[in-house]
Amino acid sequence: MGKVARDCGVDMDGIRVGNRVIGTQGRVTVGWENIPKVEGGPFKRLFFTYFQPAVLFAMILFWYYAPNSIVKATTAIYIGIGFKALLLALEWVNPRFDSWRLTWKELATDLFYVGLGYTILNTVDNYIGDGVMIEAIQHAFTLEKLTWFTGLPLLLQAFLIAFIFDFGQYWMHRGMHNWYPLWLPHSVHHYITQLNINKGAVGNPVELFLIGLGVGGFFDFLPRAFLLAGAIGMSIGIYQHINVRFNSPKWWRFLFNTTEHHSLHHSQDYEATRSNYAGSFIFIDRMFGTCIDGEAELLGLEHGRRMSISEQMTYPFTEGWKSLKERFGQQPAAVPAE
């Protein structure tokens, strides 16, 4: 690897990665050695190299040793909001691509979806989310939770919670790219044309609901372990949608999903989008042969066409109806040959 697919008129050369050719439909960079590094003085390079690991370890230490009086969901919410504000500032200080700089229009759209997630989608999840469905299944089949998990070390419990959720998300996400009924709501998210801190919240509500489903409710963990798992997931997965250039350490890029990985997943090249499905742990993609190391600047479907909010809300249903009519609609009668 270590090549860049370059424009060649209508066609592109492409790069062979395993048994696939990447970059025939959109410009992509494959291989870490081709990705630009953070430039500047020693402090700047040091900061953007170790910022991510430092935050992860700080979050683990805080939630592991914090007194019970502040170990609560509201604390996690405040930390999450503050951390996003910090990353939003870093997007202005050290952007990955100038073409991804946040505009007022993009910011307004992002905040609309963030608000949607905290209000309507959160309410829907309380009534028909994975917790409700798992409880119904347990009641119907008289199943008990796997309570022995509470006897495991706290850090191991936290990792298992994060891994179980991400493993399920990997297969849900992969299914969305391979089964048309699931692709319809997920495709809306692939019409975004830049990555910014809140872009993970942008998408059709059906897709946002589905991608949040998990099976962790079948297991019994300590409450602190859930909060610690959430902090770990945030400290890793939040960088998927962010316009910041980092010099991530090699071990970080091997284990965890990065902006580089996710930008390839959102590129304008079809084969590149069928990679890097995991939300946090990119080693899951490595396990199943769907990981590609690299990055892309040009994002989106239909050569980067930007969707309005109204189209994002209705697109899966209008496109689904068109597909049904094409498949089952009345075909024009054949004209008999003379």
C-alpha atoms as one frame of an Amber mdcrd trajectory, in Angstrom:
protein
   0.000   0.000   0.000   1.114   3.580   0.296  -0.289   5.014  -2.913  -2.626
   7.791  -3.954  -5.367   7.343  -6.536  -5.082  10.312  -8.905  -7.585  11.822
 -11.321  -7.130  10.647 -14.881  -9.980  12.324 -16.741 -13.118  10.265 -16.219
 -11.317   7.157 -14.998  -8.926   6.797 -12.082  -6.018   4.418 -11.660  -7.120
   2.895  -8.391  -5.073   1.042  -5.790  -5.207  -2.696  -5.190  -5.830  -3.464
  -1.522  -6.174  -7.206  -1.009  -8.670  -8.419  -3.596 -10.255  -5.001  -4.108
  -9.335  -1.951  -6.174  -9.805   1.264  -4.204 -10.053   4.746  -5.672 -11.485
   4.191  -9.157 -14.420   6.545  -8.469 -12.966   9.096  -6.071  -9.597  10.358
  -4.939  -8.282   8.541  -1.865  -4.967   8.138  -0.080  -3.976   4.660   1.072
  -1.141   3.999   3.497  -0.099   5.926   6.599   3.175   7.004   5.016   1.263
   9.212   2.557  -0.827  11.028   5.157   0.477  14.523   6.058   1.943  15.085
   9.505   1.302  17.944  11.906   3.769  20.724  11.203   5.045  23.371  13.604
   7.133  23.676  16.733   7.981  20.867  19.190   5.079  21.687  21.530   2.478
  21.605  18.739   3.764  18.304  17.379   3.927  16.815  20.882   0.412  18.032
  21.720  -1.239  16.607  18.602   0.661  13.326  18.939  -0.250  12.477  22.534
  -3.533  14.372  22.997  -5.718  11.342  22.216  -3.925   8.811  24.476  -3.687
  11.400  27.282  -7.442  12.032  27.177  -8.215   8.294  27.153  -6.009   7.538
  30.157  -7.295  10.628  32.021 -10.902   9.495  31.481 -10.117   5.994  32.727
  -8.403   7.325  35.861 -11.219   9.765  36.586 -14.071   7.266  36.316 -12.093
   4.569  38.114 -11.138   6.648  41.160 -13.844   9.350  41.296 -15.975   9.359
  44.478 -19.425   7.827  44.243 -21.024  11.244  44.804 -20.045  12.400  41.289
 -20.126   9.073  39.453 -23.443   9.670  37.726 -24.870  10.100  34.227 -25.200
  13.883  34.551 -21.457  14.152  35.170 -20.820  12.139  32.001 -23.113  14.469
  30.020 -21.325  17.598  31.235 -17.910  16.088  30.484 -19.086  15.069  27.004
 -20.376  18.563  26.199 -17.189  20.198  27.484 -14.981  17.789  25.564 -16.877
  18.461  22.336 -16.457  22.205  22.887 -12.710  21.684  23.275 -12.519  19.634
  20.077 -14.570  22.260  18.239 -11.900  24.801  19.203  -9.156  22.450  18.007
 -10.899  22.269  14.614 -10.212  25.979  14.187  -6.644  25.734  15.508  -5.405
  22.748  13.512  -7.871  21.665  10.786  -7.229  18.506   8.821  -8.619  20.079
   5.637  -9.529  23.719   5.021 -12.367  22.497   2.796 -13.943  20.949   5.919
 -13.984  24.193   7.898 -17.291  24.623   9.651 -19.685  27.166   8.147 -22.719
  28.661   9.864 -24.992  26.597   7.626 -23.195  23.372   8.506 -23.187  24.275
  12.209 -26.924  25.030  12.210 -27.651  21.672  10.549 -25.426  19.812  12.999
 -27.040  21.470  16.035 -30.502  20.589  14.707 -29.553  16.897  14.711 -27.818
  17.108  18.082 -31.023  18.569  19.517 -33.045  15.864  17.786 -30.907  13.205
  19.413 -31.257  14.633  22.923 -35.025  15.064  22.659 -37.197  13.062  20.246
 -34.800  10.178  19.563 -33.994   9.831  23.249 -37.698   9.666  24.049 -38.318
   7.052  21.354 -35.412   4.995  22.660 -36.970   4.968  26.131 -40.104   3.332
  24.706 -38.839   0.998  21.963 -35.047   1.013  22.345 -32.771  -1.947  22.934
 -33.355  -1.856  26.704 -37.107  -2.271  26.269 -36.727  -5.013  23.645 -34.189
  -6.952  25.728 -36.430  -6.764  28.789 -39.350  -8.103  26.735 -37.239 -10.985
  25.402 -36.014 -11.871  28.886 -39.561 -11.824  30.217 -40.931 -13.924  27.335
 -38.262 -16.612  27.636 -37.722 -16.326  31.411 -34.080 -15.487  30.832 -31.803
 -14.190  33.542 -29.022 -11.669  33.101 -25.460 -12.945  33.101 -24.820 -11.695
  36.631 -21.395 -13.263  36.973 -19.974 -10.359  34.927 -20.225  -8.169  38.043
 -17.471 -10.256  39.617 -14.958  -9.324  36.939 -12.405  -6.526  37.441 -13.942
  -3.104  36.817 -11.712  -2.243  33.841 -12.469  -5.587  32.216 -16.196  -5.010
  32.674 -15.862  -1.584  31.070 -13.909  -2.966  28.105 -16.429  -5.778  27.589
 -19.330  -3.308  27.584 -17.581  -1.123  24.999 -16.475  -4.108  22.905 -19.858
  -5.878  22.933 -21.593  -2.694  21.782 -19.014  -1.952  19.090 -19.009  -5.556
  17.852 -22.778  -5.374  17.379 -22.481  -1.938  15.785 -19.899  -3.307  13.348
 -22.330  -5.921  12.028 -25.273  -3.514  12.010 -23.203  -0.963  10.093 -21.887
  -3.596   7.694 -25.429  -4.842   7.145 -26.510  -1.301   6.280 -24.034  -1.328
   3.411 -25.038  -4.770   2.158 -28.842  -4.933   2.513 -30.824  -2.364   0.551
 -33.666  -1.807   3.083 -31.045  -0.898   5.712 -28.958   1.081   3.230 -31.844
   3.450   2.470 -31.895   5.123   5.917 -28.105   4.852   6.336 -27.359   6.390
   2.934 -28.504   9.785   4.215 -25.494   9.906   6.542 -23.210   9.323   3.559
 -24.393  12.518   1.895 -22.386  14.622   4.347 -19.548  16.363   2.511 -17.235
  17.137   5.439 -16.364  15.737   8.847 -16.877  17.931  11.906 -17.323  17.227
  15.592 -21.128  16.825  15.454 -21.448  15.074  12.079 -22.013  11.723  13.781
 -25.442  13.016  14.810 -26.453  13.815  11.209 -28.649  11.227   9.525 -32.156
   9.937   9.069 -33.862   9.238  12.444 -34.499   5.591  11.469 -30.778   5.020
  10.912 -29.801   6.886  14.070 -32.155   4.644  16.047 -30.881   1.417  14.472
 -27.193   2.224  14.844 -27.716   2.795  18.564 -29.126  -0.658  19.262 -27.011
  -3.048  21.303 -27.152  -6.320  23.222 -25.344  -5.150  26.339 -28.600  -5.273
  28.308 -28.391  -9.073  28.370 -25.403  -8.761  30.708 -25.250  -7.440  34.240
 -22.442  -4.961  34.950 -21.670  -2.532  37.741 -23.085   0.986  37.157 -19.593
   2.506  37.381 -18.475   0.082  34.666 -21.147   1.450  32.300 -19.995   5.020
  32.884 -16.372   3.997  32.460 -17.240   2.177  29.231 -19.035   5.270  27.960
 -15.987   7.396  28.713 -13.715   4.935  26.907 -16.038   4.846  23.900 -16.229
   8.639  23.784 -12.450   9.033  24.146 -11.920   6.756  21.137 -14.926   7.033
  18.846 -15.444  10.789  19.032 -12.562  11.326  16.593 -14.395   9.624  13.710
 -16.139  12.852  12.759 -13.656  15.632  13.443 -11.685  18.102  11.359  -8.407
  17.974  13.295  -5.020  16.757  12.105  -3.407  14.415  14.640  -0.141  12.489
  14.596  -1.793   9.476  16.191   0.703   6.913  17.571   1.013   3.686  15.565
  -0.559   1.565  18.312  -3.561   3.927  18.417  -4.084   3.716  14.642  -3.811
  -0.085  14.786  -6.354  -0.534  17.582  -8.780   2.345  17.233 -10.874   3.983
  14.533  -9.537   7.369  13.442 -10.681  10.314  11.356  -8.487   8.940   8.570
 -10.263   5.585   8.626 -13.704   7.141   8.729 -12.984   9.656   5.991 -12.243
   6.718   3.678 -15.560   5.214   4.713 -17.259   8.474   3.664 -15.257   8.978
   0.473 -16.767   9.288  -2.998 -15.254   5.927  -3.948 -17.677   3.002  -3.629
 -15.134   0.324  -2.686 -13.543   2.560  -0.062 -16.904   3.103   1.645 -17.219
  -0.646   2.161 -14.543  -0.585   4.850 -13.894   0.613   8.406 -17.328  -0.191
   9.828 -16.458  -0.312  13.546 -17.288   2.684  15.655 -14.354   2.593  18.072
 -12.222  -0.529  17.688 -10.771  -0.725  14.192  -9.149  -4.025  15.112 -12.623
  -5.554  14.610 -12.371  -4.522  10.947  -8.854  -5.971  10.849 -10.241  -9.258
  12.190 -12.773  -9.506   9.342 -10.653  -8.055   6.534 -12.590  -4.802   6.099
  -9.962  -2.342   7.368  -8.219   0.107   5.024  -5.627   2.526   6.408  -5.680
   5.898   4.664  -7.798   9.004   4.253  -9.954  10.981   1.828 -10.840  14.655
   1.557 -13.665  14.542  -1.005 -16.701  12.995   0.682 -20.310  12.211  -0.091
 -22.550  10.561  -2.646 -23.468  11.819  -6.106 -20.128  13.664  -6.383 -20.648
  15.494  -3.114 -24.278  16.627  -3.453 -25.482  18.194  -0.201 -28.909  17.169
   1.094 -31.339  19.535   2.752 -32.795  18.569   6.138 -36.219  17.937   4.621
 -34.740  15.542   2.049 -32.718  13.791   4.752 -35.932  13.146   6.643 -37.900
  11.760   3.701 -35.251  10.241   1.404 -35.446   6.590   2.637 -39.214   6.553
   2.207 -39.383   8.290  -1.177 -36.549   6.164  -2.584 -38.032   3.008  -1.086
 -41.397   3.787  -2.690 -39.726   4.347  -6.059 -37.923   1.012  -5.765 -41.146
  -0.804  -4.877 -42.958   0.720  -7.843 -40.117  -0.228 -10.172 -40.098  -3.794
  -8.904 -43.793  -4.517  -8.407 -45.471  -1.773 -10.427 -47.483  -2.546 -13.514
 -45.210  -3.050 -16.474 -46.265  -1.578 -19.818 -47.895  -4.136 -22.074 -45.667
  -5.514 -24.795 -46.496  -4.382 -28.298 -47.240  -7.475 -30.411 -44.968  -7.903
 -33.390 -46.612  -7.438 -36.749
